[in-house]
Amino acid sequence: MRIRQLFALGAAVILTAGCVTQKKMTYMRDAVASTADSLNAHFESKAESIIRIGDQLTIFVSALDKEAVEPYNLPTVIFATPGSNEVKTSPQLQCYTVDSEGNVNMPVLGKVHVAGLTRTGVEDAVRELLEKQVVNPSVQVNLVNAKVSVMGEVNHPSKIYMTGDRMTLLEALAQAGDLTPYGRRDNVLVTRELNGKLEMARVDLTSANLFLSPYYYLQHNDIIYVSPNKVRAISSANAGLWLSMVSTVASAATVIVTVVNATNSSAVAAGTAAASK
């Protein structure tokens, strides 16, 4: 009986080692009713990403006098009919790529420096240049290729495009299907390129202080990597070893129990035979 108890205890230890506690899977577990008041004293909402080299922008200029602003919009050339030399042009939302010097080359205005500005900052810069030539111009700028990448222990690793001016870390993880049970909520890595340099930071989703992290609001091209926990490390790297160990222990225990039972049966049989004499 003691052997069976030891085997059951060993199996329980192995199973316990593979469990993920609810505490480790809970986001912001230290948050209470007064947490928001405490965080608001330091919380800073960031609405927009920063324009960088290589980004693609659409810039559309409009005004009451449509003919006056037509030269400032990048035209699209369309052939009237296939094979025809006749072409038509119309102002469309064509993409401007930010060059290696941080500029976009606009019609008439020429090079406009945009790197380091926000989307609305680019609108203001272009509008300021236009006001010298156009009455009450309006400028609309959109960042076309804004995206973040989510990798690691999430249900749907993917590139996620930012449809608005901002995206939070929690929103990106939600769009990636949330973390799997094997993802470390206390160790999410965010990699960011800023001013030509690489930055890396670890974010703890289990703490309410994540709202104060400069990485809570994502910048486009950020890479989010969710680290695996020990359970995943065991199940992926050493799954065969663990299964072999469990199988060996189970086989050994079975043999021992069989031998002990046979020995006990022989002893009982011998005792019975002696008693009958």
C-alpha positions in Angstrom: 0.0 0.0 0.0 2.9 2.4 0.8 4.3 1.9 -2.7 1.0 2.8 -4.3 0.8 5.9 -2.1 4.3 7.0 -3.1 3.5 6.5 -6.8 0.3 8.5 -6.4 2.3 11.3 -4.7 4.9 11.3 -7.4 2.3 11.6 -10.1 0.6 14.4 -8.2 3.9 16.3 -8.0 4.5 15.9 -11.8 0.9 17.2 -12.5 1.3 20.1 -10.1 4.5 21.2 -11.8 2.5 21.5 -15.0 -0.2 23.7 -13.6 -0.5 27.4 -14.3 -2.0 29.2 -11.3 -4.9 31.6 -11.8 -2.8 34.3 -10.1 -0.2 34.2 -12.8 -2.9 34.5 -15.5 -4.7 37.5 -14.1 -4.1 40.9 -15.6 -3.6 43.9 -13.3 -4.2 41.8 -10.3 -3.1 44.6 -7.9 -5.7 47.0 -9.2 -8.3 48.2 -6.6 -10.9 50.9 -6.6 -8.4 53.7 -5.8 -5.9 52.6 -8.3 -7.2 54.8 -11.1 -6.9 57.9 -8.9 -3.3 57.0 -8.1 -2.4 56.4 -11.8 -4.1 59.5 -13.1 -1.6 61.6 -11.2 1.1 60.3 -13.6 -0.9 59.0 -16.6 -0.2 60.7 -19.9 -2.4 59.9 -22.9 -0.6 59.7 -26.2 -2.7 60.1 -29.2 -0.4 59.8 -32.2 2.6 57.9 -33.5 5.7 59.6 -34.7 6.5 59.8 -38.4 9.7 58.0 -39.3 12.0 57.4 -42.3 10.4 54.8 -44.7 6.8 55.6 -43.6 4.2 56.1 -46.3 1.8 59.0 -46.1 -1.2 60.2 -48.0 -1.4 64.0 -48.1 -4.5 65.6 -49.6 -4.8 69.4 -50.0 -8.2 71.0 -50.4 -9.7 74.5 -50.3 -12.8 76.4 -51.4 -11.0 77.2 -54.7 -10.4 73.7 -56.0 -8.4 74.8 -59.0 -6.0 76.7 -56.7 -5.0 73.6 -54.8 -5.1 71.1 -57.7 -1.3 71.5 -58.4 -0.5 70.6 -54.8 -2.0 67.1 -55.0 0.0 64.3 -56.5 -1.8 63.4 -59.8 -2.7 59.9 -60.9 -2.1 59.2 -64.6 -4.9 57.1 -66.2 -4.9 56.1 -69.9 -8.3 56.8 -71.4 -8.3 53.4 -73.3 -5.8 50.5 -73.4 -3.1 51.2 -75.9 -4.2 54.9 -76.3 -1.8 57.8 -75.9 -4.6 59.9 -74.5 -4.3 60.2 -70.7 -6.3 61.7 -68.0 -5.0 63.0 -64.6 -6.9 63.4 -61.4 -5.8 64.2 -57.9 -5.9 61.0 -55.8 -4.6 59.9 -52.4 -1.2 58.8 -53.7 1.4 57.7 -51.2 4.5 59.8 -50.3 7.4 57.8 -48.9 9.5 59.5 -46.3 13.1 59.5 -47.7 16.3 58.8 -45.9 16.6 62.5 -44.9 13.1 62.5 -43.4 11.4 64.4 -46.2 8.5 64.0 -48.6 8.6 65.5 -52.0 5.3 67.3 -52.7 4.3 68.9 -56.0 5.0 72.7 -56.0 6.1 72.8 -52.4 9.0 70.5 -53.0 10.7 68.8 -50.0 8.9 69.0 -46.7 10.6 67.6 -43.6 8.2 65.4 -41.7 10.3 62.8 -39.8 9.8 63.3 -36.0 6.4 64.9 -36.4 3.0 63.4 -35.6 0.3 63.1 -38.2 -1.3 66.4 -37.1 2.2 67.9 -37.0 2.7 67.1 -40.7 -0.7 68.7 -41.4 0.3 71.9 -39.6 3.6 72.0 -41.4 2.1 71.6 -44.9 -0.7 74.0 -44.1 1.8 76.7 -43.0 3.6 76.4 -46.3 0.4 76.5 -48.3 -1.0 79.6 -46.5 1.6 81.7 -48.3 0.0 80.7 -51.6 -3.5 79.5 -51.0 -6.5 81.0 -49.2 -7.7 78.9 -46.2 -6.1 75.6 -47.3 -7.1 72.3 -45.6 -4.6 69.4 -45.3 -5.5 65.8 -44.5 -2.6 63.4 -43.7 -2.9 59.7 -43.0 -0.2 57.1 -42.2 -0.7 54.2 -44.6 1.6 51.5 -43.3 1.2 51.9 -39.6 1.4 48.4 -38.0 2.8 46.4 -35.1 3.8 42.8 -35.0 2.7 40.4 -32.2 4.7 37.2 -31.7 5.2 34.4 -29.2 2.6 32.9 -26.9 -0.5 34.5 -28.3 -3.4 32.7 -30.0 -2.9 34.5 -33.4 0.6 35.8 -34.0 0.3 38.4 -36.7 0.9 41.9 -38.1 -1.8 44.2 -36.9 -2.5 47.4 -38.8 -3.3 50.5 -36.9 -6.5 52.0 -38.2 -6.5 55.0 -35.9 -3.9 57.5 -34.5 -3.0 55.2 -31.6 -3.0 51.7 -30.3 -2.3 50.4 -26.9 -0.4 47.2 -25.9 -3.6 45.6 -24.6 -5.5 46.4 -27.8 -2.7 44.8 -29.9 -2.7 41.7 -27.7 -6.5 41.5 -27.9 -6.4 41.6 -31.7 -3.8 38.8 -31.6 -6.3 36.6 -29.8 -4.9 37.3 -26.3 -2.2 35.3 -24.6 -2.3 31.6 -24.5 -2.2 29.9 -21.0 1.5 29.4 -21.6 2.4 33.1 -22.1 4.1 35.0 -19.3 1.9 37.9 -18.4 4.7 39.4 -16.3 7.3 39.4 -19.0 6.1 40.9 -22.4 8.9 42.2 -24.5 8.4 45.4 -26.6 11.0 46.2 -29.2 11.1 49.7 -30.7 13.2 51.7 -33.1 13.5 55.3 -32.1 15.8 58.0 -33.6 17.8 55.3 -35.3 18.4 53.3 -32.2 16.9 50.1 -30.9 15.0 50.1 -27.6 13.7 47.1 -25.7 11.6 46.9 -22.6 9.8 44.3 -20.5 6.2 45.1 -19.5 4.3 43.4 -16.6 0.6 42.9 -17.6 -0.2 41.7 -14.1 0.6 45.1 -12.6 -1.7 48.2 -12.9 1.5 50.2 -13.4 1.6 49.0 -17.0 -0.6 52.1 -17.8 2.4 54.3 -16.8 4.8 52.5 -19.1 6.1 54.5 -22.1 5.4 51.2 -24.0 1.7 51.1 -23.1 1.0 53.2 -26.1 2.6 51.6 -29.1 4.5 53.2 -32.0 4.1 51.7 -35.4 6.6 49.0 -36.3 6.8 48.0 -32.6 7.4 44.3 -32.1 5.6 42.6 -29.2 7.0 39.2 -28.0 5.2 37.2 -25.3 7.7 34.9 -23.5 6.7 31.3 -22.7 6.4 30.2 -19.1 8.1 27.2 -17.6 5.2 24.9 -18.4 5.6 25.6 -22.1 9.4 25.2 -21.9 8.9 21.8 -20.3 6.2 20.7 -22.7 8.1 21.8 -25.9 11.8 21.2 -25.2 11.6 18.3 -22.8 8.2 16.7 -23.6 9.8 13.4 -24.7 12.0 13.3 -21.6 9.1 13.9 -19.2 6.9 11.3 -20.9 9.8 8.8 -20.7 10.3 9.6 -17.0 6.6 9.2 -16.3 6.4 6.0 -18.3 9.5 4.6 -16.5 8.2 5.5 -13.1 4.8 3.9 -13.9 6.4 0.7 -15.2 8.7 0.4 -12.3 5.9 1.0 -9.8 3.8 -1.6 -11.6 6.6 -4.2 -11.4 7.2 -3.5 -7.8 3.5 -3.7 -6.9 3.3 -7.0 -8.8 6.3 -8.5 -7.1 5.1 -7.4 -3.7 1.6 -8.8 -4.3 3.1 -12.1 -5.5 5.3 -12.3 -2.5 2.4 -11.6 -0.2 0.3 -14.2 -1.9 3.1 -16.8 -1.6 3.5 -16.0 2.1 -0.2 -16.3 2.7 -0.4 -19.6 0.8 2.6 -21.0 2.8 1.0 -19.9 6.0 -2.3 -21.5 5.1 -0.6 -24.8 4.1 1.4 -24.8 7.4 -1.8 -24.2 9.4 -3.6 -27.1 7.6 -0.9 -29.5 8.7 
